[in-house]
Amino acid sequence: MSTSNQSYKELAIPYFKEVFEIIDEIMQKHKIPYYLIGVSAIALELLKENIKPSRGTKDIDFAIMISSTKEYQKIISDLESKGFTKVQAPWTFYNKAFNAVVDVLPFGEIEEEFTMNFNKRNIDLHVLGLKEVLADAREIYIDEKLVQIPPLPGMVILKLIAWSDRPEDRDQDPGDILKIIEHYFDYNYDEILEHHNDIFPAGELDQLKISARVLGRNARRYLQSSKTLEDRILGILEKHTSSPQNSDFLKKWAILKDWDLAYAEEILTEFKTGITE
């Protein structure tokens, strides 16, 4: 499934074009599959429905499918030759000229090496779910260049994991997830009417609740292929829905939309119900 053609200008992310073309050049050189993930991918997918990005970002996230740390070291060397420097996080790079932060997350066979050899290092855990979600990636053209991105239900899964790993550093994740929920009804209108009319209430329709429920249903496929991923996501959702008064995640939603905490919890519970029903 592909669409053509978004533009760098519409994406409105400073220096995205320069960063993306460097990543594309390096990955093409090494013949490594790569994927755009994170808020940039969400913005690209929503642009298909003429939904403009709500916030700019200096962070651009990629996932790359590789087999070994040796292969990853070649990527690091090439990034450094293009003006990127490694920062404290193990796969985060900074380019001073562009004032851009780039995460290049390895997944695939290399995950076994991380499990065996890197347990004592400060390795982020949110590579969990990449393999399952990116197996369902979509293709999008940006000014004639092809990039693969996760589908929106998969992006919700990846952002829930990223938030749960580092909530102190991932302040924007709850808002990004909420943006997907807010636009998913219109974005996926035909499918919702055709395949999910069983969840339409007899009374007043709440589009956010329906969107969250359908997102959960569509995200369920990724959890079915990994018990580890399923346990992790269900644990996250149970934590925040069972004790909303202690949930920084739900408090973020309440503050962003001026909701009471109970309504924020209802929306997240709909997503959880979609996954578990």
PEDA-V164246 format. One record per residue. N is the residue number from 1. PSI is psi in radians with two decimals (NA if undefined). NEAR is the number of other C-alpha atoms within 8 Angstrom. D_CENTER is the distance of its C-alpha to the mean C-alpha in whole Angstrom. Layout:
# PEDA-V164246
N,PSI,NEAR,D_CENTER  N,PSI,NEAR,D_CENTER
This chain:
# PEDA-V164246
1,2.17,4,18  2,2.84,7,18  3,2.57,8,19  4,2.15,8,21  5,2.06,9,21  6,2.92,13,19  7,2.70,8,20  8,-0.67,11,19  9,-0.76,6,21  10,-0.60,8,20  11,-0.55,13,16  12,0.66,8,18  13,2.12,11,17  14,2.26,8,19  15,0.30,8,20  16,-0.75,9,17  17,-0.83,7,20  18,-0.79,7,21  19,-0.82,9,18  20,-0.72,8,17  21,-0.55,8,21  22,-0.81,9,21  23,-0.79,8,18  24,-0.77,8,19  25,-0.80,8,23  26,-0.77,11,22  27,-0.63,12,20  28,-0.67,8,23  29,-0.74,7,26  30,0.01,6,24  31,0.81,6,23  32,2.18,10,20  33,2.37,8,17  34,2.76,11,14  35,2.43,12,11  36,2.22,14,9  37,3.14,14,5  38,-2.83,11,4  39,-0.54,9,7  40,-0.70,12,9  41,-0.70,11,7  42,-0.79,12,7  43,-0.75,12,11  44,-0.76,11,12  45,-0.72,10,11  46,-0.44,12,13  47,-0.44,13,16  48,-0.51,9,17  49,0.36,7,18  50,0.52,6,20  51,1.97,8,17  52,2.63,9,17  53,2.42,10,15  54,-0.30,4,16  55,2.56,4,15  56,2.88,8,16  57,2.58,8,14  58,-0.05,9,16  59,2.22,8,13  60,2.13,15,11  61,2.33,12,9  62,2.65,13,10  63,2.40,14,10  64,2.40,12,14  65,1.87,11,16  66,2.94,13,19  67,-0.28,9,22  68,2.78,9,24  69,-0.51,8,24  70,-0.75,6,26  71,-0.68,9,24  72,-0.62,10,22  73,-0.59,8,25  74,-0.67,8,25  75,-0.77,10,22  76,-0.80,8,23  77,-0.75,8,26  78,-0.68,9,25  79,-0.73,11,23  80,-0.62,10,25  81,-0.32,7,28  82,0.19,7,26  83,0.17,9,26  84,2.47,11,23  85,2.51,9,24  86,2.47,11,22  87,-2.95,9,21  88,-0.77,5,22  89,2.49,9,18  90,-0.44,9,19  91,0.60,9,16  92,2.39,12,16  93,2.59,12,18  94,2.37,12,20  95,1.97,11,22  96,-0.69,8,25  97,-0.66,6,26  98,-0.17,7,23  99,0.82,8,22  100,2.44,13,18  101,2.24,11,16  102,2.18,11,14  103,2.27,12,12  104,1.66,11,13  105,2.08,10,12  106,2.47,12,15  107,3.09,14,14  108,-2.48,9,17  109,-0.48,10,21  110,-0.39,12,20  111,-0.59,9,19  112,-0.65,7,22  113,-0.73,11,24  114,-0.74,9,21  115,-0.71,8,22  116,-0.64,7,26  117,-0.20,7,26  118,0.27,9,24  119,-0.56,9,24  120,-0.01,5,26  121,2.88,5,24  122,1.29,7,21  123,2.16,8,18  124,2.57,8,15  125,-0.12,7,14  126,0.31,9,10  127,-0.28,9,11  128,2.28,9,12  129,-0.32,11,10  130,-0.79,10,9  131,-0.77,9,13  132,-0.77,11,13  133,-0.75,13,9  134,-0.22,11,10  135,-0.28,6,14  136,0.44,8,13  137,2.65,10,12  138,2.69,10,13  139,2.32,11,15  140,2.49,14,16  141,2.35,13,18  142,1.90,12,18  143,0.90,8,22  144,-0.03,7,23  145,2.39,6,21  146,2.33,8,18  147,2.56,11,15  148,2.40,11,12  149,2.72,13,9  150,2.67,15,7  151,2.79,11,9  152,-0.74,9,8  153,-0.63,10,9  154,-0.61,12,7  155,-0.64,14,3  156,-0.77,10,6  157,-0.85,11,7  158,-0.67,12,5  159,-0.58,12,5  160,-0.72,12,8  161,-0.79,12,9  162,-0.75,13,8  163,-0.77,12,10  164,-0.51,8,13  165,-0.75,9,14  166,1.13,8,14  167,-0.51,9,15  168,-0.38,5,17  169,0.00,5,15  170,0.88,9,12  171,-0.48,8,14  172,-0.23,6,11  173,-0.81,11,9  174,-0.71,14,11  175,-0.64,10,12  176,-0.72,9,9  177,-0.74,11,9  178,-0.65,9,12  179,-0.72,8,12  180,-0.81,11,10  181,-0.75,12,13  182,-0.58,10,16  183,-0.09,8,15  184,-0.51,11,15  185,-0.86,13,19  186,-0.69,6,20  187,-0.67,8,17  188,0.57,8,18  189,-0.84,9,21  190,-0.78,6,23  191,-0.70,8,22  192,-0.78,11,22  193,-0.67,8,25  194,-0.66,7,26  195,-0.16,7,25  196,0.42,10,24  197,-0.18,8,27  198,-0.31,5,28  199,0.06,6,26  200,2.25,8,27  201,2.79,6,30  202,-0.52,5,33  203,-2.41,4,33  204,2.37,5,31  205,2.26,7,28  206,1.79,6,25  207,-0.60,8,22  208,-0.73,10,19  209,-0.71,11,20  210,-0.78,12,21  211,-0.81,12,17  212,-0.71,14,16  213,-0.78,14,18  214,-0.67,12,17  215,-0.74,13,13  216,-0.77,15,15  217,-0.74,13,17  218,-0.40,10,15  219,-0.31,12,12  220,-0.56,11,15  221,-0.58,8,16  222,-0.61,11,13  223,-0.49,11,15  224,-0.35,8,18  225,0.04,7,18  226,1.95,9,18  227,-0.62,8,20  228,-0.79,6,18  229,-0.73,10,15  230,-0.83,10,16  231,-0.70,8,18  232,-0.84,9,16  233,-0.79,11,14  234,-0.62,9,17  235,-0.73,8,18  236,-0.84,10,16  237,-0.71,11,16  238,-0.74,8,20  239,-0.79,9,20  240,-0.51,13,19  241,-0.43,10,21  242,-0.40,6,24  243,1.19,8,25  244,-0.52,12,23  245,-0.33,6,26  246,0.16,6,24  247,1.89,10,20  248,-0.54,6,19  249,-0.92,8,16  250,-0.56,13,18  251,-0.61,12,20  252,-0.83,10,18  253,-0.78,14,17  254,-0.71,12,21  255,-0.77,8,22  256,-0.67,8,19  257,0.06,6,21  258,0.76,7,25  259,2.81,10,24  260,2.75,7,26  261,-0.57,11,24  262,-0.70,7,26  263,-0.70,8,24  264,-0.73,13,20  265,-0.64,12,21  266,-0.69,9,22  267,-0.82,11,19  268,-0.60,11,17  269,-0.63,10,20  270,-0.72,13,19  271,-0.78,15,16  272,-0.72,12,17  273,-0.73,10,20  274,-0.64,15,19  275,-0.64,12,17  276,-0.30,7,21  277,NA,5,23
